[in-house]
Amino acid sequence: MGMIAKQSIYNVISIALAFVLGAVNMLYLYPTYPGKEFQGLVTALLANSNLIQPFISFGVQHALIKYFSKYESPVEKDRLLWFVLLFPLLILLLIIPFYVYYSDTLLNFLSNDNDSVGRFPLMILSISIATAYFEIFFSWLRVHLKSVFGNFLKEFYPRLLIFTLLIAYTFRWIDVDAFILLLIVGYYFRLLLIMIACFQLYFPKFDGKLPRAWKEIFNYSGLIFLSGAAASFILDIDKSMINAMLDFESVAFYAVALYMASTIEAPSRAMFQITSPLVATAINAEDDARLSSLLKKSSANLLAVSGLVFLLVNLNLTDMYVLINQEGYSTATGVVVIVSVGKLFSNSLGCLNNIISNSKYYRYVFWISVSAALLAVALNYNFIQSLGILGAAYATLLVIFVTNVAKLILIYKTFGIHPYSLNTFKILLCLLLIYALMEWIPWGFSPLLNILLKSITIGGVFVLAVIQFQLSQELINLYHNVRKQLF
């Protein structure tokens, strides 16, 4: 089994475990013990941190991936590594005084004058800094094709941290203030771990000089920063606007539903960690055939695997909300279905986003992202007023659809390639047939037994469909490799 396949499998396992633990946090611990208001508070605080984070990293983590393979000289590679480490410090010198001076105004704007959110200005900025530098060091590992440990820290560690803190809060060992403080400490401990891993892997020599073509790197980072800020804005603006226009409880209901839908992204997040530097290398080498192959294979594989997750989530949705058994949460059932459709569409694009961001056409991402951010604000504002959290879900779906169609058109016009093939339609047909079949079968057992039986049946039918209809050669090879290891 190749390095890419092995790392992708390890990343999938890591992300799968992270989502399981996250499900325990989001679907059981939060609603059962601290309650929906506490869950809404933490969700709102982390969402606001994510809105600030791109301003600190300034897109240098993406610049590292794009330009690392361009430099053949070790000296230039070292200068690039030091550049991406030190440049955010200059940004912080500008941001911190501004944030301290205008913190009250910023927090009132972000929280809609909510005193609970306004009590924790330190958390919002501190976690933004820790997350920004974590992403930079994670890119450091990825350009050396060592993504497994970083992926574990990115996906599993935060869920484990919150799980531990929720247990401590449940047993009254800590209060809300201690919870927030320990959350900050935990994020910085994660940063320390990835720093150690990076410097053990490779410690660059420092000569005090800027890398060659640093202005080009700066321009690229600036545009990616603006695009990333807009993308981050899109991801978290719905939760922030629900908090501002409705209440903490609605944020909690929406966050749980969004978490269920986001499990569909797990396969793409695992593959992205390793394919991004490979795409950059193919673009820098002007290997169009390799690029087209990466796009089509990643599209088919992601659509198939994320389609399986889509079935598992949506066909078990009613039973999962029965297991949560907390008032109000099931009102967000429609949110899961609506958003998960959008996530499935996004996964069908494969590594298309990697191709755009690592090519000379990355400038277009800025205009697409900014337009999408403006559209997100307008749609959320109008839809939340009329439809509540369901309106936020429709807004998210429409933004995903418009953005993805724009990217598909861009890639086709510039590279003459697209992610879809005959396998795409075969996979979609199989998913529809499995969904219809499972919906037709009556399941009259307890919720937990229903979920177990349906999941086993869905998985078995899916594996048979992949093999019988040759939906993905990579998945078939993976099946045979796993079977050999087990038997």
N, C-alpha and C positions, 0 to 999 in steps of 0.2 A: 504494500500500500504506500502511495507517495506521501511526501511531506505535507502537501496541501490537504489531501484527504484526511490524513491523521490529525492535523491541527484543527481542521474543520469539525471532525468528530469530537475531539476533546472540547472544542468551543461549544458545540451543540449540547454536550453533556453538562458542561458548566452552566450554560444559560438555562437548560431545562431544570437543573437543580435550583438555580436562582429563582426561576418562575414558580416552582413548587413552594419554596420557602416564602417567596413574596406573596403567594396565594394564602398561605397560613397567616401572614401578617395582615393582608388587606381584607381577606374574607372572614377571618375568625377573630384574631387577637384584637385588632383595632375596634371592630364593631361590638365585640362582646365585653371588653374590659374598659379601656379608656372612653370608648363611645364615639359617636359620629362627629361630635363637635371637636374633640381632640384630633381625630383623624383629619378632619377638614383643615384644622389649624396647621398641622405639620405638612400636609399636602400643599397648602397655600404658601407656606414659608419656603419649601423646596422649589416650588414653581417660580417664585420670585427670585430665588438664587440662580435658577437656570436662565432667567431673563438677563441677568447681569454678567454671567460667566463669559459669553463671547466678547464682551468689551475688554476683558482682561487678557484672554489668550490671543486676541486679534488675528485669529486664523493661522498662526505660525505652525500649529500642529499639522495642518493640511499642507503647508508649504514644505515642511520637512519631508513628507511622503512624496510630493511631486518632484522636488529637486534633488533628493538624496541620490537617486539612481542616475541623475544627469552628471554629477561630479564623479570623475574617475580618480582624481587625486585624493589620497587620504587626508592631505592637508586641507583641501577645500571642504571635504566632508566634516572634518573637525570644526572648521570655522562655521559651517552651517549649523552644527549641533549647538555650539556656544551662542550663536545668534538667536536661535529659537528659545534658548534658556534665559538669556539676559534681556531680550527686548520687552517681554511682558513686565519686567521690573520697572522699566521706564513708563509704561502705561500705568502701573500702580502708583507711581509718584504723582501722576496727574489725577487719577481716580480717587485715591484715598482722601486727600484734602477736600475735594469736591463733594464726595459722599458724606464726609463728616459734617461739612458746613450745611449741606442741603438734605441731610438724612431725614429730618422731620417731614419736609415737603415730599421727598421721594416715597417715604413709607406711607404717608397719607394718600398719595396718588395710587400706589400699588395695592393698598389694603382698603381703599374707600373709607378712610378714617376709622378703621377697625382697630380698637385699642389692643386686642390680643396679638395681632400681627405686629403692630407698632412697638410692642414690648421687646422685640428681638432683632434690633438692627444689626447687632454683631453677628448673629447667625447667618443672615442673608449674605453679607459681604464675605465673611470668613469661609463659608462653604463654596462661594463663587471662586475665591482664590484657590482653594484646595483642589476644586474640580478642574479649573483651568490648567493648573500645572500637572495634574494627573493625566489629562488628555495629551499634553505635550510629551511626557515620559512614555505614555502608552504608544504614541506614534514612534518613538525611539525604538521600542521593542519591535514594533511591526515592520519597520524598514529593515531590520535584521532578521525578519521572518520568524520571530519568536513571540507569538501572540497569545499563547495559552495562559501563562501566568497573569498577564495584563488583563486578559478577558475575564479570568476568575475574579480579579480585584474589581473590575468594572461592573460585573453583573452580579456575582454571588455575594461578595463582601458587604455591600451596602444593605442588602436584605438581611444578612446575618447580624449586622450591627443593629438594625432596627428591631429584629426579632429579640435580640438580647436585651435591648433597652425596654421593649414592651413587656417582657417577662419581669424585669426589675420594677417597672412602673406598676404592673399588676399586683405584685407582692408588696407594694408600698415601700420599697427600698429607696426609691428616688421620687422626686416630685417633678412638675413640669419644667421648672428652671434647670434642674439637674439633667433631665432628659435632653434638653436642648444643648446644654454645655457638653455632655458626653457625646452627643451626636457630632458636634464640631470636632472634638478630640479624635473621635473615630475616623472622620474624614482625613484628618492630618496624619494619623497613623497609617492609613492606606497610602497616602502620598509618600510617606517615608519608606514603606515597603517597596513601592515601584521604583523609587530613586535608587535604593540599594541594588535592586535587580538590574537596572540599567547600567549603573556604574561598574557592577561586577561583570556584565556582559562586555562593555566597552567604555573606557574612560577617554574622552577626546583630549588631545593636547591643546593648550591655550596659547596663542601667540598674539592676542590682542588685535587681530586684523579682521575686517569684515570679509565675508565670502564674496567670491566673484559674482558679478551681476546682482549685488545685494539690492539695488534699486528695483530690479525686476521682481525679486522675492518680496520686497516691501509692498510693491503695487499689488502683487498676487494676494499676499496676506490681507491687505486692506480690503480688497474686493470680496475675498472669502469671508473675512470678518463681518462685513456688512450683510453678505448673504447668509452667513451662519447666525447672525443676530436676528435677522428676519425669520429664519427657519426656527430658531429657538423661541422666538416670539409667537410663531404660529402654534408650536407644540404646547405652550403654556398659557397662551392668552385666554383660551376657553375657561380654564380653571380659575384664572384671575378675575375674569369678567363674571363668572358665576358667583364667585365670592363677593364681588362688588355689587351685583344686581340682585342676587338672591340671598343665600346664607351659607354658613359653614356646613350645615347638614346636607344641602344640595351638592356642595363640593365633595363631601364624602361619598354620596351616592354615585356621583359622576366619576369620581376617581376609581372606585371599585369596578364600575362598568368598563372604564377605559383600560384598567389593568387587565381585565379578562380579554378585551379585544387586542391589547398590545402583545399578548402571548403569540399571536400570529406572526409578529415581527422577529421572534426568536431565531428562526433559521437564517434570516437575512443578516441579522446582527452577527451571528457566528461566521458566516461566509465573508462578510464585509471586512472583518479583521485581517484576513489573509489575502483576499483578492485585490484590495486597494493598492498595495505596493506592486502587485503583478500587473495591474492595469497601467499604472504609471510607467513601469518598465517597458511594456509593449508600446505605449504612446511615444515614449522617448526614443525607442528603437524604430518607430514608424512601421511597426509590424501590424498592418491592417487585418491580415488573415487571422492572426492570433487574437486580435481585439474582437473581431466578429465572433470567433469561436467562444471566447470567454463570455460574451454577452448572451448568446443563444443558450449555451449550456447552463449558465447561472440562472437564466430566466426559467427554463424548464424545470431545473432542480428545485428552485425556490418556490415556484408555483405548486409543484407537486407536494413538497413537504409542508409548506404553509397552508396548502389546501387541506391536508390531513388535520393540521391543528385547528383550522377553521371549522371542520366538521366536528371535532372533539369538543370544541368550546360551545358552538351554537346548538348542537344536538343534546348537550347536557345542561343547557342554560337553566331551564326550569328547576331541575333537581339541585343545581348548585345554589340557587337562591333559596330553595327550601332548607338546605343545609345551613346557610347563613342565619336564617331564622331571626332576623332583626327588622323591626318596623321601618318601612320606607325604602329599603335598598332595592327591592324588586321592581320599584317604579322605573328603574333605569334599564330594564331588560331590553327595550328597544334601542338604547344607546349602544349596547354590545353588538347587536346585529348590524346596525347602520355603520358604525366605525369599523367593524371587522371586514366588511365588504371593501371599504377603502384601503385597509391594510393589505388585503389580498391583492388588490389591483397594484399597489405599490410594489409588492414582492414580485409580481409578474414582470417588472422592468429589469430584474436581475441586477447586474453591476452597472447599469446605465448611468446612475448618479456619479459613480467613480470615474467613468469615462469623461463626463462633462467637466467635473472639477479638476481633472488632471490634464485636460487638453487646453489648447489656446482659446477655446470657446467658453472658458470658465466665466468670462465677463457677463455672458447672458444669464448665468445663474442669479446674479445680483438683481437684474430686472425682473426675473421670474419670481424670486423670493420676496422682493419688495411689493410687487403687485399682489402676490398671494397673501402677504401680511395685511395689506390694506383691505383686501377682500375678506380676510378672516375677521377683522374688526367690524366691518360693516355687516357681515352676515351674522356674526355672533350677537351683535347689538340688537339687530332686528328679530332674529329667531329666538333668542333667549327671552326677550320680552313677551313674545306671543306663545312660545311652546316650552319654555323652561329648559331643563337640561336636555330634552329631546331636540330642541332647537339647536343647541350647541353641537350635538351629534350630526345633524343635517349640515350645519355649517362646515364642520370638519370634513365630511364626505365630499361636499362640493369643492372645497379648497384642494383636497387631495386629487380629485378628478381633473380640475382645470390645470393644476400644476403639472401633473404627470403627462397629460396630453401635450402641453407646451414642450416638455422635455423630449417626448417621443418625436415631435415634429422637428425639434432642433437637431437631434441625433441623425434623423433620416436625411435632413437637408444638408448637413455638414459632412457626415461620414458615409452616408448612403447605406446605413445598416439599421436594423431594428431587432428587438429581442424575440419576436414571435415566429413560430413555425407550426407545422402540422401537429406536432406534439402538444402545443399549447391548447389547441381545440380538443384533442383527445383527452387531455388532463381535465379540462373544464367539463367535458361531457361526463367523464367518470365521476367527478365530484358531485355533479347535479344528480346523477342516477343513485349514488350512494346516499345522498341527502334525502331524496324522495323515498328510497327503500326504508331507511331508518325511521323516517317520520311516519311511515305507514304501519310499521310494526308496533303493536301495543306493548307498553312496558308498565306493568302494574306492581312492581316490587317497591321496596324502600328506596329512598333517594340515593343512598350510598351504593346499594346493590345495582340500581338502575345505571348509575354512572359507570360502575365497574364492568357490567355486562355489555353496555353499549360501546364503551371504549375498546374492549377486546374485540367485539364484532366489527367495529369500524376499522380498527387497525388491521385485522385479518383480511377483510374484503379489500382494503386499500393495497396491501402487499400483493394480493392475488392480481389485482388490476394492473399494478405497475409491471409485474412479471409477464402477465398474459398479453398485454397490449404494448409492451416494450416502451413504456412512457419515459424512462430515463435510464440510460445505460450505466451511469454513475451510481444510481440508487440500486440497480440490480447487482452491480459488482459489490457494493457495500453489503447487500443482503447475503450474498454468497460468502463474503469474507467473514461476516459475523457468524454465519451458520457453521463455517469451518472451525472457528474458534470455540464455539459452544459444543459442537458434536464431532 
